[in-house]
Amino acid sequence: MAIDPVTLAVIENGLRQVCSEMDLVHEKTSFSPVISEAFDRSNGIYGRENGEMIAQGELGLPIFLGVMQFATGAVLERRRDLERGDVIIQNDPYLGGTHLMDVKMIMPFYYQDELWCFLSNTGHWPDTGGMVPGGFCSTATEIQQEGLRLPPVKLVRNGELVQDVVDIILNNIRVPEERIGDIRAQIGALRTGERRLTVLLDRYGVDTVETAITELKERSEQHMREVLSGVPDGHYSFTALMDSDGVVDEPLEIALDLTIDGSDAHFDFSRSSPPCRGPMNSVWATTQSAVYVAMKHIFPEVPINAGCFKPLHIKPPRGTVLYAEYPRPVAGCAAEVAQRIMEAVFGAMGQAIPDRLFAAPAGTSGNFALGGHDPEMRRDYIMYFFTGGGYGGYVDGDGLTNGCSTVGISKTQPIEILEQHYPLMFDEYALREGSAGPGRHRGGFGVSYRVRLLRGEGKASFLMDHGRTGPPGMIGGGAGATNKIQVSQGGVVTEPRHTSKGEGYLLTEGDWVQIKTPGGGGYGAVAERDVELVARDVRRSYLDTNDTSSD
Amino acid sequence: MSEWQVGVDVGGTNTDLLFLDHESGAFRVAKVPTTPTDQSDAVMSGLYAGDGAIADLVAIVHGTTIATNSVLERKGARCGLITTRGFRDVLELGRRTRPNNYGLTGSFEALIDRELRVEVTERLDASGRVVRPLDEAEVRAALVRLRDAGAESLVIHFLHAYANPVHEQQAAKIAQQMWPNDYVSVSSEILREVREFERGSTAAVNAFVQPVLARYLKRLGQRLKDAGNDRQLLVMQGNGGTLNASAAARQPVQTVMSGPAAGAVAAAHIGRQAGFENLIACDMGGTSFDVSLILGGTPALSAEKDLAYGVPVHVPMVDIHTIGAGGGSIARVDAAGLLRVGPESAGAEPGPVCYGRGGAKPTVTDANLMLGRVEPSGFAGVSQAHGTEVVAGALGSAVGDPLALDAVSAAAAVLAVAGNQLASAIRLVSVEKGHDPRDFTLFAFGGAGPLHAVELARELGIPRVLVPRFPGITSALGCLLSDLRHDDVHSLWRALSEVDATEADKIFDDQAARGTQALESYAVPVTGVEVFHEADLMYRGQSHVFRVRVDSPGFDADRVATSFAERYAERFEIILADMKPVLASLRTTVIGTRQAVDLSLFGESEVVASAERSRPVYFNGRWLETPLLERDTLTNGLVVTGPAIVVQPDSTCVIDPGAVATVDDAGNLVIEVGGNN
């Protein structure tokens, strides 16, 4: 059956719209600010055979691009007993996941009494138990220390919430009161998808929609092949460095050997470091997803669905840090390791097509988590603060200042909202002067902030990276400034032993934390920089250094 | 006694005016070229062109693109910022976004330069309590420093000012004494809402455009006074209502998108009367193409618009998507050998090549002329138009030669590229929001809209095109149809259960009194005044508010809670019985309903007989002899089969082969576009 171009476009957008509407309901009704303000969630439609991606919301977090189809697929393999009205919950990183905090829900979707597809979503919960509030524990050496690991179990059966499961969950996590709101929000988003998708199928008919899905996949694959054909054939290698795994104080290498062969790309990470003791391991699903996201950043014009992944061949990097198996800890997997995998992809592709690439972006999510008790509000809390950093310079201009992590698209939570929710006060939230990697087109700037605990006690943990080496420049540009963490406890200022990772910092009233995030790498030699731009940067105090203020 | 009113829409290329006497149903239109250096020149000459009885006009309602354009082109005032210590980079850091979800390139410049952002000592906590008092000496020093650095307009923006504006007010008081002008934008006055970046950005947009808009309105007001009219000038707001010039000059951010909003208001009105409630309204003029969606007869509103990347404006406005594509958009071939059209525009001066005003770069209008789709004699205010020979030369050298095409093929290619851009803009507001274009009617207006409408509709699968009687003055008509509107917000940020009914009723009452008083002061004829109250609520722990209508007097927290829960369940299908609602703010809107306009007055005016004319027009690769029909000769009920071209002073409508147009009783052309051929 041939499909006319108008209908094809309408169905493509219609499917995406179903996902966006799910994303919207999820975000607007959530209680976790990580979801409601920072959009750390994703919703999509997945194939009934194996969970292959049919459509996923463009507003969803990029790292879930590949992950969600693997997570859905893994559930299908293990739960043959899914029925109409069920919703599965799971957060197992080894089953197509990321870290434990990304809690997935999967619902079979029936159309006219037949299973037609799966609707799935994931939301970042502020806590799933474990050693530290917030889950970003940098010293864990096994997954049990990181939190509650839910296998695929029925959270909703026959349309009714299974209270037993809910009770187990709420009994094992911090600040359970608001989580029940998040559970409802996440289920609500799936139900919204169910209704919208039914309307779409009613209107265009199953046959037409299925034809369109097949056609869209083929077109997407074709498109990816076209852009890859424009990349010169050859072998390109790049090694990205992580500071340490948080437990053993040695750098980790992510080594990529990339081969471009016609319209296919082969990614081989086998030279990377072996699995690490600390939480900087990546699970296979996240490793693949990171490669997909990186390629999508390089070729944003290629539409997303399972089709465009086909020409990207990733060799399973067994025996490395990028193929974590039970019980390796993985808290840093989605937020940090994935970004370093992408840095390797950018670095290798930059050798092939320097005009389309950019120097390395800050490449750390800057996780700072704080959990404690607010005596005035008489409640427990967990706060997350993720920070942006500079992007790399590129052929047409300087890098962006305070860009979001490359795995994310989440906005920062407004300082005013954070101060409403938590007993904190920010002394500063500023552009980090002097942090940009120099170059013909310099990198963007990182951020510098200092936040003070107003009352009660809190426990701080940090999981960041690029504290030892800054994001590298390209074709002669310099590296961006390294990440810095300082903690003041009772007037004594210290830095974590692992520079960018640390935990167990007990804060009391008046104690503060200062974070400075990396700037982006520079593009081209600094000697080639336009003198007028240098003068402007000086006028704006961009090249000063507010780094000394707290040293 | 006659009561003439006039709607004025200043576009990038032309200034359009519609004069209307409600009493007799008489109307006149005028169109003059926009005068970019001082737009009031064109407005005045347009007013004189409309018969000169300026002194007797009972209402002058103005739509303007000044605010929007000065932000888009970054041509606003040099602004200074005074802000909380530690936070001068809020406007530059934004919310840690990037221009596109995928792709890591692109850049951003804040509206206020880092050199002109000064921090002072002060701090409130999240509940509005003073933690560090405002250091007034620092404010004074900052004012001097900013003034000396050449800042004309000032923003005062402190953290948590939505919860308690005390420090902002204190600083504003000092600024009142020291700042050399009135251009002081206080964040809590512009938008009393939480989220420092969005509130700051909204205030910064206000400050950035204020001197430009205020000077303009003052100049125009003076000229009207000189002409004997001392009525208050009214200005369209982005939300589709109108306010008076002094309120607009105080809160220019409210006029963002005001011209396009007027167009959407008119489109909705015309569509309703013609029996088409779902419209994709497309306004194409000389410089831009604005698309908006009208559902069930009402323009869609949005409270959060990114005016440009990193420049959010959080005031409610008609949801309009704009791209830089119009008749004046310049066609060129870029370094990679690709044909590009726009966003650069030849504007009114020098204008397209065919205007004969010295323009040398070929535009979309020139391409239309080349293909016989518009007449050289058909341009308003153009006396010495160039014919196809000169245009062919320009098209040849800029587009034809690099692409090895003759002038005709080059012109066709320019229209194809432009058409593609227009189609994607329409997809963005329709398809990508989950609407099927096949359920809509394309409402085409603006001087150039009807030129491309049938082709566009076919490309998108839209079955029907509606072209109003006077496409070129639709936005001006919208100005006359818009109700007067005054909005007031009061933030509370308290648990709903703790809000006392007497207190809430008092707040609402004050708001209503202020609004009614404001409308009365406009002294514009209205048929009635409507007041409605709303509350913004959320459940504790959430951060997005949800708006519900509430009754006052007789505010009842329990009833509000119930209706919130119901509306919430309706929208999100989630019931949160155990969560506590928080009352974020109370809002009152006062609307002064304007006299209704029966659009049939536009139908069947004096029908002028004219000689039958025709000429060859290029359609899909071939020339077809095509009749040219004068708009004034088309009687109600007449059926026109394409190919045909309908010409009138303010616009040209192309009815492609295969399309069939019928003239309805309001003089609209209802075109069934038929299939492609």
Interface residues (C-beta under 8 A of the other chain):
Chain A: V6 A9 V10 N13 G14 R16 Q17 V18 E21 V25 E27 K28 T29 S30 F31 P33 S36 E37 E58 L59 P62 E178 G181 R184 A185 G188 R191 T192 R196 R203 K296 H297 P300 F358 P361 T387 G388 Y391 G392 Y394 D396 G397 D398 L400 T401 N402 G403 C404 T406 I409 S410 K411 T412 P414 I415 E416 I417 E419 Q420 H421 M425 F426 D427 E428 Y429 A430 L431 V447 R450 L454 R539 R540 S541 Y542
Chain B: G86 F87 R88 D89 V90 E92 L93 G94 R95 R96 T97 R98 P99 N100 N101 Y102 G103 L104 T105 G106 S107 F108 D113 R114 E115 R123 D125 A126 V131 L159 H160 Y162 V194 R195 E196 F197 E198 R427 V431 E432 K433 G434 D436 P437 R438 L460 G461 Y539 G541 Q542 S543 H544 F572 E573 I574 L576 M579
